[in-house]
């Protein structure tokens, strides 16, 4: 009798395990792969392929980091190992929770946060939320990131079980969904998403006046949480503003003054690269791929070279090219970076 009961329990357990595996496989199949066309949704997932590499610097922010700084350049010129954890319209609380997530794997010496996203004080858009959150590894940190990010129209459960959101996507499946079902190879270069096109900036139009220039209280609260988390873990927090400043994505002097005040009050370094564009060597007729909104690879390399000198001279980051193991890892990364750049520029 006991043997019969045991067999029934084992059979039931086997069925449950098979169902769980099937659900996991369906989740993985139906989630967008972001491999062709829009690759931005792969950026969060890319980090987990590189967690065994030592990163002295962690960049956090939106497209103003993952299209403005090139980690292979930082390594080649200064021997500084870095990673960018940025996504399209990555909101400040998402950057905060990605920092928490990173600390599960490593503790960088420096965190560089791009301040543009501080303009947003509330959740914005499901599509951007999905690109940032869906690929986060499951943990209490991810749960907190979801709670902070979802809009009123979204459901918390759909982030825990993406099948609830993408169940009808089976009609749209492409070859990519099967080819990359279990492929975790990165689309970025330590978080940098390469753009080689050229579209000059042709307008010098400034942003429209605002009725209120106060940065949202909620976003500044998360910036403070980020500062305290860095302080607790012995990490230096550096604030930056990328040098791009087109009228549709304007960085107001009033916002800049608030960040300067916050940095001064808390003993942080803040680098606004907008007025430094000429010193950096940027030419907005050749160094942008979308009329001045973002930098292309030429502009990003110039900015990275300029900032790398600041990191070395002002923040004392060590040159790690003497580390043979790390150098071997980075040599492969640099070769891949150069090959992609040469291929895209042909």
N, C-alpha and C positions, 0 to 999 in steps of 0.2 A: 504493500500500500504506500509506504514511504517512498519507494523507488518511483512509483507512478506519479506521486505528487511532485517529486523532485524533477522528473522529466517534464512535467507540465510547466513548472516554474522556469526551467531552463528554456523551454520552447517559447514561453511568453517573453522572457528576457531577450532571447534572440530576435523575436519579432520587433520588440521595442527598439533594439539596437539598429536593426535594419531600417526601420522607419525613421529613426533619428539621422542615420547616414543618408537616407534618401532625401530628407528635408534639407540637410546641409548641402548636398549636391545640387538640389534644385535652387536653393538660395544662391549658391555660387554661380550657377549657370545663368540665372535670370538677372543678376546684378549687372549693370552696364560695365563693360570692360575698359572703356576709355583708351583704346589702343589706336584707333584710326580716327583722324580728324581731331576731335577734342580729347587731348591727352591729359588735361588738367585734373580730371577726376582720379588719376592714378597717383598723384603726388603724395598723399597721406600714406598709401600702401608702400611706396618706394622706400620710405625710411626703414621699414622693418627688414629690408634686405641688407641693411648696412649697420645694424646695431652692434656688431662685433668690432667695428672700427672705432678708434679713439677720435672724438671730435672735440677740439678745444673751443670752437665757437659754434653756437646754435643761432641761426637767424629765424625770426618769427615775423609773420605778417601776411599781407595779401600779395597781389601780383607785383607790388612795388619791391618785394624782396626776391621772389622766384624768377623775375625777369630783369633784375638789376645787379645781382651779385653772382659771380661765377666761382664756385669753390675750386675747380681745377687751376684757375689763375692764382688764387690765394695760396694754393699749395706750391705751384711752380715758382712763384716769385718770392714767397716768404716762408715756405715750409709750415704754413698754418693749416691744420686740418679742420674742416668745417662742414656743416650740413644746414640746409634750408628746410624748415618745416613751414611752408606757406601754401596757401590755396587761393583760388579766386574768391574775392570778397571775404577773406577770412576775418571774422569779427574778433574783437579783442578778447572776449571770453573764450573763443575757440583757440586763440593763441595761448591763453593761460592754461587751458586744459591740455593742449598739445605739449606744453612745457611740463606739466605734471606727468603726462604720459612718457615723455622722454626720460624723466628722472627715474622711471621704473627700470631703465636700461643703462643709463650713464649720467654723469654729472659734468657738464661742460664747464670751462673756466669763465666763459663770457657768453651772455645772451644778448643778442642784438635785436631790438624790436622796432619795426617801422611804424611810425605813429599815425599814418593816414587813417587807419581803420577806427581811430578814436572818435571820428565824426559820427559813427553809428551807435545809438544807444539802445536799440531794440532789434530783435530778430528780423531778418529781411526777406529771405527768399529760399524756398525749399530746394531748388536746383543747386544753389551754392552750398546750402547746408549738407546736401547729400554728398557732394564732391569732397567735402572736408571730413564728414563723420562716418559715412558708410564703411570706409576701409580702416577705421581705427580698430585696433585689437580690443576684444571685449575685456572690460575691467570696470571697477567702480568709477574710474576717471571718465570713461566713455559715457556712462550713465549720467554723470553730472554735466558733461558737455552737451548731451542730447537735451536734458531738461532746460539748460540755459539757452538753447538755440532754436527750438522748434517754434514755428509760428502758430497762430490760433487755429489755422486750417489743418495742421498736421497732427498725427497721432504718435505718441511715444512708442507704442507697440510696433509701429511700422519700421522703426529704427532698430528695435531688438530683433524683429523678424522681417527682414526686407521682402520676403515672399508676399507679405500682405500688401506691399506697395507695388511690387513688380510682377505680380502673378499673371497679369495679362500680356506681359512682354514677350511671351513665347511666340506671339505672332510676328514679332520684329527681330527675332534672333538671326544673326549673321554668322558667317564663317569665323569671325573673330571670337564669338562667344564660345565656340568649341575649341579653337586653336589655343586660346589663352585661358582655358578653364582652370588649369593648374599651373600656369606659367606666371612666375612672380618676378621675371626680369624687369629692371627699372626702365622707365621712359625718360627719366631726368638724369641730370649729372649732380648727384648729391643734393637734389631738390631744385636745381636750376633747369628751367625749361627753355631750350635754345630757340631763338628767333633770329633769322638772318636777313629777312626782307628789309627794304629801305623805302620809307615813305616820309618825306621831309615835313617838318612842322612849318605850316604856312600862315598860321594865325597867331597874333600876339594878344588876342582878346583876353581880358581878365574875367574872373568869375563874377557872377551877378551878386549884388549886395544882399546880405542876410538881415533878417529882423532880429536875430539873436545869435551872437557869436560864441556863446558859452558851449564848451564841449560837454556832452551829456554826463550827468552825474554817474550813471551806471557804468559807462565805459571807463571813467577815471577811477572808479572803485576797483574795477578789474585790473587796471594798470597798477594800482596800489597793491593788490593781491599778488601780482606778478613780482613787484619789487620785494615784497616781504618774503615770498617763496625763494627768490634768488638770495636774499640776505640770509635766510635760514640755512641754505645749502652752500654758502660760501661762493656764490657766483656773482660776478660783476654784471650789472645790467647797464647796457648802453642803448640810448634812444637815437634813432636816425629818421630823417625824412629824405626819400629818394629825390634826385634832382629834377624829375619830370614834374611839370606844373601847367598842364593844358587847361583851357577854360572850363571844360566839362568836369574836370577833376582838380579843381583849384584848391590850393593850400593857402588859407587866409592868414594875413599877418596877425590877426587877433588870436587865431588858434596857436600860431607859433609862439606868441607871447605867453600863453597859458602853459605850453610845454616847457618853455624856458624857465618859467617860474617854478614849475613842479620839479624840474631837474635841479635847479639851484637849491631849492628847499631840502631836497633829499640827497644832495651830493652826487648826482648822476651826471654823466657826460651826455650831451645832446648835440648831434651834428645834423644841421639842416644843410643839405647839399645843393639846394636850389641856387643860392647866391654863389656857390662854389663851382658852378658848371664850367666857367671859363678856365679856372685853375685845374679842374679835372681834365680838361682838354676835350670836352664834349662839343660836338658840332651837330645841332639839331636838324641839319639838312641831310646828314648821313648816318647818325647814330640812333635813329628811332625807326621802328617798322610800322607805326600807325599814327603818323602826324603829331608826334610828341607826347602821346599818352604813356608809352612804355619805351624802354631802351631795347635796341637789338643787341646782338652779341658783341658788336664793336663797341657800343656805348657801355655795356655791362662790364666788359673787360677793363675799360678805362676807369670806371668807377671803382671796381674791385682793386685795381692796382693802387689807386689813390687811398682807398680806405685801408688796404693792407698795411701801408706805411704808417697810418695812424694807429692801427692795432699794435704794430711792432713798437713804435716809438713812444706812444702815450699810454699803452696798456700792457706792455711788457710780455707779449705772447712769444713763447719760445719757438725757435726754428727746429722742427722735428725731422728735417730731412736726413739727419744722422741716424735715425731709427731705421734699420735695414728692413724690418718687417713691414712697418708702416709705409716706407718708401716704395716697397714692391707693390703694395696694394694701390697706392696712389699712382704709380707708373701705369698700371692697367687703366685706371680711371682717366688719366690724362690722354693716353693713346685713344681710348674710345671717344673722348670729347673732341680731340683734334680730327679724328676720322669723320665724325658726324658733321663738324663744322666745314671741313673740306668738301664733303659730299653735298651739303646744302648750298654751298657757295659756288658750285660748278655751274 
